[in-house]
């Protein structure tokens, strides 16, 4: 699935011992802007960084609809 989730990624995420990642799919409630979702996820990423010193969480959010890119 890596090629589908991260097209063009040069690193094999399954073989790289220093790399961890998580891909999620979600849905926004009607009327909730993507900026609000980004802000909420940034809080979660910051908390992960606090719990795991030396780790750096980064967010990549790609809005989509059921027919492809938004």
N, CA, C and O atoms as a CHARMM CRD file, in Angstrom:
* protein
*
  280
    1    1 UNK  N      0.80500  -1.20300   0.00000 PROA 1      0.00000
    2    1 UNK  CA     0.00000   0.00000   0.00000 PROA 1      0.00000
    3    1 UNK  C      0.84800   1.26700   0.00000 PROA 1      0.00000
    4    1 UNK  O      0.33800   2.34700  -0.29800 PROA 1      0.00000
    5    2 UNK  N      2.13300   1.15300   0.32900 PROA 2      0.00000
    6    2 UNK  CA     2.97000   2.35500   0.40300 PROA 2      0.00000
    7    2 UNK  C      2.93400   3.14600  -0.90200 PROA 2      0.00000
    8    2 UNK  O      2.83700   4.37300  -0.87700 PROA 2      0.00000
    9    3 UNK  N      3.00900   2.46400  -2.02900 PROA 3      0.00000
   10    3 UNK  CA     3.00100   3.16700  -3.31400 PROA 3      0.00000
   11    3 UNK  C      1.68600   3.89500  -3.54500 PROA 3      0.00000
   12    3 UNK  O      1.66000   4.93400  -4.20500 PROA 3      0.00000
   13    4 UNK  N      0.59500   3.36200  -3.00800 PROA 4      0.00000
   14    4 UNK  CA    -0.70400   4.01500  -3.15000 PROA 4      0.00000
   15    4 UNK  C     -0.83300   5.20700  -2.20900 PROA 4      0.00000
   16    4 UNK  O     -1.37100   6.25000  -2.58100 PROA 4      0.00000
   17    5 UNK  N     -0.33700   5.04300  -0.99400 PROA 5      0.00000
   18    5 UNK  CA    -0.47400   6.09300   0.01800 PROA 5      0.00000
   19    5 UNK  C      0.54600   7.20000  -0.18600 PROA 5      0.00000
   20    5 UNK  O      0.21300   8.37900  -0.06200 PROA 5      0.00000
   21    6 UNK  N      1.77400   6.84000  -0.49600 PROA 6      0.00000
   22    6 UNK  CA     2.87000   7.80400  -0.66700 PROA 6      0.00000
   23    6 UNK  C      3.53400   7.62300  -2.03400 PROA 6      0.00000
   24    6 UNK  O      4.67100   7.15800  -2.11100 PROA 6      0.00000
   25    7 UNK  N      2.83700   7.98300  -3.10500 PROA 7      0.00000
   26    7 UNK  CA     3.46300   7.82300  -4.41900 PROA 7      0.00000
   27    7 UNK  C      4.73600   8.66200  -4.50700 PROA 7      0.00000
   28    7 UNK  O      4.75500   9.82200  -4.09500 PROA 7      0.00000
   29    8 UNK  N      5.77100   8.08000  -5.03400 PROA 8      0.00000
   30    8 UNK  CA     7.03400   8.79600  -5.18700 PROA 8      0.00000
   31    8 UNK  C      7.94300   8.72600  -3.97700 PROA 8      0.00000
   32    8 UNK  O      9.05600   9.25000  -4.02800 PROA 8      0.00000
   33    9 UNK  N      7.51600   8.10300  -2.89400 PROA 9      0.00000
   34    9 UNK  CA     8.36200   7.97900  -1.71000 PROA 9      0.00000
   35    9 UNK  C      9.52900   7.05900  -2.04000 PROA 9      0.00000
   36    9 UNK  O      9.33300   5.93200  -2.49300 PROA 9      0.00000
   37   10 UNK  N     10.73700   7.54600  -1.80900 PROA 10     0.00000
   38   10 UNK  CA    11.93200   6.80000  -2.20900 PROA 10     0.00000
   39   10 UNK  C     12.37800   5.77700  -1.17000 PROA 10     0.00000
   40   10 UNK  O     13.14600   4.87000  -1.49100 PROA 10     0.00000
   41   11 UNK  N     11.90900   5.91000   0.06900 PROA 11     0.00000
   42   11 UNK  CA    12.31700   5.01200   1.14100 PROA 11     0.00000
   43   11 UNK  C     11.29500   3.89200   1.27300 PROA 11     0.00000
   44   11 UNK  O     10.08900   4.13100   1.20200 PROA 11     0.00000
   45   12 UNK  N     11.77900   2.66700   1.46600 PROA 12     0.00000
   46   12 UNK  CA    10.88400   1.54900   1.74100 PROA 12     0.00000
   47   12 UNK  C     10.56300   1.58600   3.22800 PROA 12     0.00000
   48   12 UNK  O     11.38800   1.19600   4.05500 PROA 12     0.00000
   49   13 UNK  N      9.37100   2.05200   3.56700 PROA 13     0.00000
   50   13 UNK  CA     8.99100   2.28300   4.95700 PROA 13     0.00000
   51   13 UNK  C      9.03800   1.00700   5.79400 PROA 13     0.00000
   52   13 UNK  O      9.24100   1.08600   7.00600 PROA 13     0.00000
   53   14 UNK  N      8.86000  -0.14400   5.19600 PROA 14     0.00000
   54   14 UNK  CA     8.88200  -1.39100   5.95700 PROA 14     0.00000
   55   14 UNK  C     10.29300  -1.85000   6.29100 PROA 14     0.00000
   56   14 UNK  O     10.47900  -2.64300   7.21500 PROA 14     0.00000
   57   15 UNK  N     11.26600  -1.37900   5.57500 PROA 15     0.00000
   58   15 UNK  CA    12.64900  -1.80700   5.80300 PROA 15     0.00000
   59   15 UNK  C     13.47000  -0.76700   6.56800 PROA 15     0.00000
   60   15 UNK  O     14.58400  -1.06800   6.99800 PROA 15     0.00000
   61   16 UNK  N     12.96100   0.41500   6.74200 PROA 16     0.00000
   62   16 UNK  CA    13.68800   1.50100   7.40900 PROA 16     0.00000
   63   16 UNK  C     13.40400   1.46200   8.90800 PROA 16     0.00000
   64   16 UNK  O     12.29200   1.77300   9.33500 PROA 16     0.00000
   65   17 UNK  N     14.40500   1.08100   9.71400 PROA 17     0.00000
   66   17 UNK  CA    14.18400   0.89300  11.15200 PROA 17     0.00000
   67   17 UNK  C     13.94800   2.20200  11.90300 PROA 17     0.00000
   68   17 UNK  O     13.35900   2.18100  12.98300 PROA 17     0.00000
   69   18 UNK  N     14.38400   3.32200  11.37400 PROA 18     0.00000
   70   18 UNK  CA    14.21300   4.61100  12.04900 PROA 18     0.00000
   71   18 UNK  C     12.93800   5.33600  11.62100 PROA 18     0.00000
   72   18 UNK  O     12.69100   6.46200  12.05400 PROA 18     0.00000
   73   19 UNK  N     12.15600   4.72100  10.80200 PROA 19     0.00000
   74   19 UNK  CA    10.96300   5.36100  10.26800 PROA 19     0.00000
   75   19 UNK  C      9.72100   4.64500  10.77600 PROA 19     0.00000
   76   19 UNK  O      9.62700   3.41900  10.72500 PROA 19     0.00000
   77   20 UNK  N      8.79000   5.41600  11.25700 PROA 20     0.00000
   78   20 UNK  CA     7.49200   4.84600  11.59300 PROA 20     0.00000
   79   20 UNK  C      6.43800   5.75100  10.99000 PROA 20     0.00000
   80   20 UNK  O      6.64800   6.95700  10.86100 PROA 20     0.00000
   81   21 UNK  N      5.33100   5.18900  10.62800 PROA 21     0.00000
   82   21 UNK  CA     4.29300   5.98200   9.99300 PROA 21     0.00000
   83   21 UNK  C      2.94200   5.34800  10.21900 PROA 21     0.00000
   84   21 UNK  O      2.81700   4.16300  10.52500 PROA 21     0.00000
   85   22 UNK  N      1.95400   6.17200  10.06000 PROA 22     0.00000
   86   22 UNK  CA     0.58800   5.73100  10.21800 PROA 22     0.00000
   87   22 UNK  C     -0.25800   6.50000   9.21900 PROA 22     0.00000
   88   22 UNK  O     -0.20400   7.72900   9.16700 PROA 22     0.00000
   89   23 UNK  N     -1.02100   5.79400   8.44300 PROA 23     0.00000
   90   23 UNK  CA    -1.92200   6.43500   7.48400 PROA 23     0.00000
   91   23 UNK  C     -3.34800   6.24500   7.97100 PROA 23     0.00000
   92   23 UNK  O     -3.74700   5.14300   8.34600 PROA 23     0.00000
   93   24 UNK  N     -4.09700   7.31100   7.96300 PROA 24     0.00000
   94   24 UNK  CA    -5.48500   7.27000   8.40900 PROA 24     0.00000
   95   24 UNK  C     -6.39700   7.83900   7.34300 PROA 24     0.00000
   96   24 UNK  O     -5.99800   8.68600   6.54400 PROA 24     0.00000
   97   25 UNK  N     -7.60800   7.36500   7.34600 PROA 25     0.00000
   98   25 UNK  CA    -8.64300   7.90600   6.47400 PROA 25     0.00000
   99   25 UNK  C     -9.76300   8.36300   7.39500 PROA 25     0.00000
  100   25 UNK  O    -10.18400   7.63200   8.29100 PROA 25     0.00000
  101   26 UNK  N    -10.23700   9.56800   7.16700 PROA 26     0.00000
  102   26 UNK  CA   -11.30600  10.07600   8.01900 PROA 26     0.00000
  103   26 UNK  C    -12.29800  10.89500   7.21900 PROA 26     0.00000
  104   26 UNK  O    -12.12300  11.13800   6.02500 PROA 26     0.00000
  105   27 UNK  N    -13.31900  11.30200   7.89800 PROA 27     0.00000
  106   27 UNK  CA   -14.36600  12.09200   7.27200 PROA 27     0.00000
  107   27 UNK  C    -14.66100  13.29100   8.15700 PROA 27     0.00000
  108   27 UNK  O    -14.74700  13.16200   9.37800 PROA 27     0.00000
  109   28 UNK  N    -14.81400  14.45100   7.54500 PROA 28     0.00000
  110   28 UNK  CA   -15.17900  15.65500   8.29700 PROA 28     0.00000
  111   28 UNK  C    -16.69400  15.76500   8.39100 PROA 28     0.00000
  112   28 UNK  O    -17.41800  15.45300   7.44500 PROA 28     0.00000
  113   29 UNK  N    -17.15000  16.21100   9.54000 PROA 29     0.00000
  114   29 UNK  CA   -18.57300  16.51700   9.66400 PROA 29     0.00000
  115   29 UNK  C    -18.89800  17.65900   8.72200 PROA 29     0.00000
  116   29 UNK  O    -18.04200  18.50800   8.47400 PROA 29     0.00000
  117   30 UNK  N    -20.09600  17.70500   8.19600 PROA 30     0.00000
  118   30 UNK  CA   -20.48700  18.83200   7.33600 PROA 30     0.00000
  119   30 UNK  C    -20.27500  20.15300   8.06400 PROA 30     0.00000
  120   30 UNK  O    -20.64900  20.30400   9.22700 PROA 30     0.00000
  121   31 UNK  N    -19.67200  21.10500   7.36300 PROA 31     0.00000
  122   31 UNK  CA   -19.43800  22.42700   7.92500 PROA 31     0.00000
  123   31 UNK  C    -18.12600  22.58200   8.66900 PROA 31     0.00000
  124   31 UNK  O    -17.77000  23.70100   9.03900 PROA 31     0.00000
  125   32 UNK  N    -17.38700  21.49300   8.90500 PROA 32     0.00000
  126   32 UNK  CA   -16.10100  21.58300   9.59300 PROA 32     0.00000
  127   32 UNK  C    -15.01900  21.84400   8.54400 PROA 32     0.00000
  128   32 UNK  O    -14.83700  21.03800   7.63200 PROA 32     0.00000
  129   33 UNK  N    -14.30400  22.96000   8.66400 PROA 33     0.00000
  130   33 UNK  CA   -13.27100  23.26000   7.66600 PROA 33     0.00000
  131   33 UNK  C    -12.02100  22.40600   7.87100 PROA 33     0.00000
  132   33 UNK  O    -11.73400  21.96900   8.98500 PROA 33     0.00000
  133   34 UNK  N    -11.29400  22.17700   6.80300 PROA 34     0.00000
  134   34 UNK  CA   -10.06800  21.38300   6.87400 PROA 34     0.00000
  135   34 UNK  C     -9.06400  22.02400   7.82700 PROA 34     0.00000
  136   34 UNK  O     -8.27000  21.32100   8.45200 PROA 34     0.00000
  137   35 UNK  N     -9.09300  23.35100   7.94500 PROA 35     0.00000
  138   35 UNK  CA    -8.17400  24.04200   8.85900 PROA 35     0.00000
  139   35 UNK  C     -8.40600  23.61100  10.30900 PROA 35     0.00000
  140   35 UNK  O     -7.45400  23.51300  11.08400 PROA 35     0.00000
  141   36 UNK  N     -9.64100  23.35800  10.67500 PROA 36     0.00000
  142   36 UNK  CA    -9.93600  22.89500  12.03500 PROA 36     0.00000
  143   36 UNK  C     -9.39800  21.48300  12.25400 PROA 36     0.00000
  144   36 UNK  O     -8.85100  21.18100  13.31500 PROA 36     0.00000
  145   37 UNK  N     -9.55200  20.63700  11.26600 PROA 37     0.00000
  146   37 UNK  CA    -9.01400  19.27700  11.36600 PROA 37     0.00000
  147   37 UNK  C     -7.49200  19.31600  11.46900 PROA 37     0.00000
  148   37 UNK  O     -6.91000  18.57800  12.26400 PROA 37     0.00000
  149   38 UNK  N     -6.83800  20.17000  10.67500 PROA 38     0.00000
  150   38 UNK  CA    -5.37400  20.30600  10.74900 PROA 38     0.00000
  151   38 UNK  C     -4.93900  20.74400  12.14100 PROA 38     0.00000
  152   38 UNK  O     -3.98000  20.20500  12.69400 PROA 38     0.00000
  153   39 UNK  N     -5.64400  21.72400  12.70800 PROA 39     0.00000
  154   39 UNK  CA    -5.28500  22.23200  14.03700 PROA 39     0.00000
  155   39 UNK  C     -5.42900  21.12800  15.09100 PROA 39     0.00000
  156   39 UNK  O     -4.56200  20.97600  15.95200 PROA 39     0.00000
  157   40 UNK  N     -6.50100  20.37300  15.02500 PROA 40     0.00000
  158   40 UNK  CA    -6.70400  19.28000  15.98200 PROA 40     0.00000
  159   40 UNK  C     -5.62000  18.21100  15.84200 PROA 40     0.00000
  160   40 UNK  O     -5.10800  17.70700  16.84200 PROA 40     0.00000
  161   41 UNK  N     -5.27800  17.87000  14.61300 PROA 41     0.00000
  162   41 UNK  CA    -4.24200  16.85800  14.39200 PROA 41     0.00000
  163   41 UNK  C     -2.86100  17.36100  14.79500 PROA 41     0.00000
  164   41 UNK  O     -2.02100  16.57100  15.22700 PROA 41     0.00000
  165   42 UNK  N     -2.61400  18.65200  14.66300 PROA 42     0.00000
  166   42 UNK  CA    -1.33400  19.23000  15.09000 PROA 42     0.00000
  167   42 UNK  C     -1.16000  19.09000  16.60500 PROA 42     0.00000
  168   42 UNK  O     -0.05000  18.85400  17.08200 PROA 42     0.00000
  169   43 UNK  N     -2.24200  19.23400  17.35300 PROA 43     0.00000
  170   43 UNK  CA    -2.18700  19.03900  18.80800 PROA 43     0.00000
  171   43 UNK  C     -1.80900  17.59300  19.12400 PROA 43     0.00000
  172   43 UNK  O     -0.97800  17.34200  19.99700 PROA 43     0.00000
  173   44 UNK  N     -2.40600  16.66500  18.42600 PROA 44     0.00000
  174   44 UNK  CA    -2.09600  15.24900  18.64200 PROA 44     0.00000
  175   44 UNK  C     -0.64100  14.96500  18.29400 PROA 44     0.00000
  176   44 UNK  O      0.04100  14.25400  19.03200 PROA 44     0.00000
  177   45 UNK  N     -0.16100  15.50500  17.19000 PROA 45     0.00000
  178   45 UNK  CA     1.23800  15.29600  16.78400 PROA 45     0.00000
  179   45 UNK  C      2.19700  15.86600  17.83200 PROA 45     0.00000
  180   45 UNK  O      3.21300  15.24400  18.14500 PROA 45     0.00000
  181   46 UNK  N      1.88500  17.02400  18.36700 PROA 46     0.00000
  182   46 UNK  CA     2.73900  17.62400  19.39600 PROA 46     0.00000
  183   46 UNK  C      2.78100  16.75400  20.65400 PROA 46     0.00000
  184   46 UNK  O      3.83000  16.61000  21.28200 PROA 46     0.00000
  185   47 UNK  N      1.65400  16.18700  21.00900 PROA 47     0.00000
  186   47 UNK  CA     1.61800  15.28900  22.17800 PROA 47     0.00000
  187   47 UNK  C      2.44700  14.03800  21.94200 PROA 47     0.00000
  188   47 UNK  O      3.11800  13.55600  22.85400 PROA 47     0.00000
  189   48 UNK  N      2.40600  13.51200  20.73000 PROA 48     0.00000
  190   48 UNK  CA     3.24300  12.35000  20.40000 PROA 48     0.00000
  191   48 UNK  C      4.71600  12.70100  20.53100 PROA 48     0.00000
  192   48 UNK  O      5.49800  11.90800  21.05600 PROA 48     0.00000
  193   49 UNK  N      5.09800  13.87000  20.06400 PROA 49     0.00000
  194   49 UNK  CA     6.49700  14.29600  20.17200 PROA 49     0.00000
  195   49 UNK  C      6.92500  14.40900  21.63500 PROA 49     0.00000
  196   49 UNK  O      8.05600  14.06500  21.97800 PROA 49     0.00000
  197   50 UNK  N      6.02900  14.88900  22.49300 PROA 50     0.00000
  198   50 UNK  CA     6.35300  15.00700  23.91700 PROA 50     0.00000
  199   50 UNK  C      6.54600  13.63800  24.55300 PROA 50     0.00000
  200   50 UNK  O      7.40900  13.46800  25.41500 PROA 50     0.00000
  201   51 UNK  N      5.75800  12.67500  24.14000 PROA 51     0.00000
  202   51 UNK  CA     5.83900  11.32400  24.72200 PROA 51     0.00000
  203   51 UNK  C      7.04500  10.54000  24.20800 PROA 51     0.00000
  204   51 UNK  O      7.49400   9.59400  24.85400 PROA 51     0.00000
  205   52 UNK  N      7.56300  10.93000  23.05500 PROA 52     0.00000
  206   52 UNK  CA     8.66200  10.18100  22.43000 PROA 52     0.00000
  207   52 UNK  C      9.80200  11.14400  22.09400 PROA 52     0.00000
  208   52 UNK  O      9.93100  11.57400  20.94700 PROA 52     0.00000
  209   53 UNK  N     10.63100  11.48700  23.08800 PROA 53     0.00000
  210   53 UNK  CA    11.74000  12.42200  22.84700 PROA 53     0.00000
  211   53 UNK  C     12.61700  11.97200  21.68200 PROA 53     0.00000
  212   53 UNK  O     12.97200  10.79900  21.56400 PROA 53     0.00000
  213   54 UNK  N     12.95100  12.91600  20.84400 PROA 54     0.00000
  214   54 UNK  CA    13.77800  12.63000  19.67700 PROA 54     0.00000
  215   54 UNK  C     12.97000  12.34700  18.42900 PROA 54     0.00000
  216   54 UNK  O     13.48600  12.45600  17.31600 PROA 54     0.00000
  217   55 UNK  N     11.71600  11.98600  18.59700 PROA 55     0.00000
  218   55 UNK  CA    10.85200  11.73200  17.44900 PROA 55     0.00000
  219   55 UNK  C     10.24300  13.05000  16.97900 PROA 55     0.00000
  220   55 UNK  O     10.02800  13.96600  17.77200 PROA 55     0.00000
  221   56 UNK  N      9.97500  13.13000  15.70700 PROA 56     0.00000
  222   56 UNK  CA     9.33400  14.31000  15.14700 PROA 56     0.00000
  223   56 UNK  C      8.14200  13.84600  14.31500 PROA 56     0.00000
  224   56 UNK  O      8.30100  13.20900  13.27400 PROA 56     0.00000
  225   57 UNK  N      6.95500  14.17800  14.79200 PROA 57     0.00000
  226   57 UNK  CA     5.74200  13.82400  14.05700 PROA 57     0.00000
  227   57 UNK  C      5.49300  14.88400  12.99300 PROA 57     0.00000
  228   57 UNK  O      5.61300  16.08100  13.25800 PROA 57     0.00000
  229   58 UNK  N      5.15600  14.45200  11.82600 PROA 58     0.00000
  230   58 UNK  CA     4.80200  15.39600  10.76900 PROA 58     0.00000
  231   58 UNK  C      3.44900  14.97700  10.20100 PROA 58     0.00000
  232   58 UNK  O      3.10800  13.79400  10.15700 PROA 58     0.00000
  233   59 UNK  N      2.70300  15.96500   9.77700 PROA 59     0.00000
  234   59 UNK  CA     1.37300  15.70800   9.24300 PROA 59     0.00000
  235   59 UNK  C      1.35000  15.96300   7.75000 PROA 59     0.00000
  236   59 UNK  O      1.88500  16.95900   7.26400 PROA 59     0.00000
  237   60 UNK  N      0.73200  15.06400   7.04400 PROA 60     0.00000
  238   60 UNK  CA     0.44800  15.26200   5.62900 PROA 60     0.00000
  239   60 UNK  C     -1.03900  14.99500   5.47200 PROA 60     0.00000
  240   60 UNK  O     -1.51000  13.87500   5.67100 PROA 60     0.00000
  241   61 UNK  N     -1.75600  16.02300   5.11900 PROA 61     0.00000
  242   61 UNK  CA    -3.20300  15.89000   4.98700 PROA 61     0.00000
  243   61 UNK  C     -3.56000  16.14600   3.53100 PROA 61     0.00000
  244   61 UNK  O     -3.28000  17.21000   2.98000 PROA 61     0.00000
  245   62 UNK  N     -4.17500  15.15800   2.93300 PROA 62     0.00000
  246   62 UNK  CA    -4.56900  15.27700   1.53500 PROA 62     0.00000
  247   62 UNK  C     -6.08000  15.14600   1.43300 PROA 62     0.00000
  248   62 UNK  O     -6.61300  14.03800   1.48500 PROA 62     0.00000
  249   63 UNK  N     -6.77400  16.26700   1.28800 PROA 63     0.00000
  250   63 UNK  CA    -8.23100  16.18200   1.15100 PROA 63     0.00000
  251   63 UNK  C     -8.60300  15.39200  -0.11000 PROA 63     0.00000
  252   63 UNK  O     -8.01300  15.58200  -1.17400 PROA 63     0.00000
  253   64 UNK  N     -9.56600  14.52600   0.02900 PROA 64     0.00000
  254   64 UNK  CA   -10.06300  13.70400  -1.07200 PROA 64     0.00000
  255   64 UNK  C    -11.57800  13.65400  -0.98700 PROA 64     0.00000
  256   64 UNK  O    -12.17500  13.95500   0.04700 PROA 64     0.00000
  257   65 UNK  N    -12.16900  13.27600  -2.07400 PROA 65     0.00000
  258   65 UNK  CA   -13.58500  12.93700  -2.04900 PROA 65     0.00000
  259   65 UNK  C    -13.70900  11.53100  -2.61200 PROA 65     0.00000
  260   65 UNK  O    -12.69700  10.93400  -2.98000 PROA 65     0.00000
  261   66 UNK  N    -14.87700  10.99900  -2.68900 PROA 66     0.00000
  262   66 UNK  CA   -15.00800   9.60400  -3.12600 PROA 66     0.00000
  263   66 UNK  C    -14.59700   9.39800  -4.58600 PROA 66     0.00000
  264   66 UNK  O    -14.45400   8.26100  -5.03700 PROA 66     0.00000
  265   67 UNK  N    -14.41000  10.47400  -5.30900 PROA 67     0.00000
  266   67 UNK  CA   -14.02900  10.36900  -6.71500 PROA 67     0.00000
  267   67 UNK  C    -12.56700  10.68800  -6.96100 PROA 67     0.00000
  268   67 UNK  O    -12.14800  10.75400  -8.11600 PROA 67     0.00000
  269   68 UNK  N    -11.75800  10.89200  -5.89100 PROA 68     0.00000
  270   68 UNK  CA   -10.35000  11.21200  -6.06000 PROA 68     0.00000
  271   68 UNK  C     -9.98900  12.49900  -5.35500 PROA 68     0.00000
  272   68 UNK  O    -10.65100  12.86500  -4.38400 PROA 68     0.00000
  273   69 UNK  N     -8.94600  13.21300  -5.81300 PROA 69     0.00000
  274   69 UNK  CA    -8.51300  14.45000  -5.14300 PROA 69     0.00000
  275   69 UNK  C     -9.64300  15.47300  -5.08000 PROA 69     0.00000
  276   69 UNK  O    -10.44700  15.60100  -6.00400 PROA 69     0.00000
  277   70 UNK  N     -9.67900  16.19800  -3.96300 PROA 70     0.00000
  278   70 UNK  CA   -10.71800  17.21800  -3.77500 PROA 70     0.00000
  279   70 UNK  C    -10.46000  18.41800  -4.66100 PROA 70     0.00000
  280   70 UNK  O    -11.23000  19.37800  -4.63900 PROA 70     0.00000
